[in-house]
Amino acid sequence: MGGEYSNSIECYMSLRLLHFNPKHKSGVIIVMKTSNIVKSFIALGHDSRLAIYNLLMEKGEKGMPAGEIGKILNIPGATLSFHLSSLADAKLIASNRQGRAVYYYVRYKRIKKLVKYLSTYCDNDSVDNPKVEG
């Protein structure tokens, strides 16, 4: 693939190509597999999961018990469990047991890596002038 990208998948394609050589012209090295990026976007690509994630972001590092998440967002237990599992599988959230309650919280390091990866590889220069080596 050479030249400029002109379709709506330009950023995806540059990510896919640059994944094999993650050293960007700025010298920043972001270690994040394409499959992990895809999992993150799939997990956040559902209204309920995005609402759960946003709520947990608001709660900060202390997190929130699953039951409270379900009550606030009006999500039934089994459905909530499925969505929490999807977010956890994507490593966007984690949990810990405190007594009888399971608290969920955002894995800030993971989302920071994702944002940094995207901002590094999807800036105007890298999309318009992708540099792929190897």
N, C-alpha and C positions, 0 to 999 in steps of 0.2 A: 504494500500500500504506500503510495507516495503522494506528494502534493497536499492540498488542503482538503479537509473533510467538509462535505456540504449537506449532509443529512442529519437527522435527529439523533443518530446513534454515535455521533462524533466523539463525545466524551467517553462513552462506554468503550469504543474501539481503542481510543488512546490509552485508557486504563488497561485494557486487555493486552495491548502490545507492550506498554511500559512495565507491566508486571514482570516480564522476563528480565528486565534490567531496571530495577527500581531507583537507580541513581539519577536524580534530576539535575538539570543544569545548575541549580542553586547549591548543589552539594548535599542536599537533604536526602537522607535515606529513610524511607518509610517501609517497614517490614509488615506487610499485610497481604495475605493471599487474596486473589480475586474471588475465590469461593467464599471467603469470610465477608468480603464486601457485599457480595450478592445475598448471602444469608441475612446480613444486617438490613439491607433494603427490603427484602421480602418480609422480614419481621416487622419493620416499621410501615410497611405498605398496606396495612389494614387499619381501618378507623379505630376499632376497639384497642388494638395493640398500641397505636400511636397515642391514644388517650391515656392508656395505662402508663406508657413511658413518660408522657408529659406530666402526669400527676406525680410520678416518682421523682422526676426532675425537680418539681416544686418542693417536695419533702426533703430533698437533700440527702446527705450521707446516712442519716438515721433511718431512712426508709419508712415503710408502712406495712402493717399486717395485711395479708391477703383478704381477710374478711372485710376490712375497712375499705380496701380498693373496690371490692365488689359492691358494697353499699353505696359508696359515692358515685360510682359509674353505672350502677344498676345493671350489673353483669352477673348472671347466675353462676354458682360455684363451679360446675363442670366446665362451662365455657371459659370462665376466668382462668381456671387451671390450665386449659389448653393454650390460652393466649400467653400466660406467664411462662409456660414451658417453651413456647416458640421464641419469646424474647430471651430466655435463659440459654436456649440452644444456640442462639446467635451471639451469645456472650455480651448482650447489651445490659442485662440485669443479673443480679445474683441474689441469693437468699441466705438467711441464717435463722435458726430456731431460737426463740426466746421464750422459754417456758412452753406453753401449749401453742403459741402463735408462731407462724412463719412470717418473718419480715422480708420484704423485697426492697432492693435498692439498686440504683443505677451504677453501672460500672463506668465511672467517668473516664478512666484511662482508655477504655475501648472506644467510646464515642469521640474522644479527643483525637485518637489515632485515625478514625474514619474521617473526621472533618479535616484533619491535616493532610491526609492522603488525597482527598478530593480537591482541597484548595491548592495543593502542590501540582497535581496532574491535570486539573481541569481549569487552570487559568487560561487566559486568552492566548498567551504565547505558546503553551504546550499543545493546545488544540489546533491552532492555526499552523504551527510549525513543529509537528511531532519529531522528536529525535529518537530514533530507535536504532540501537546498536546490536550487532551480533547476528 
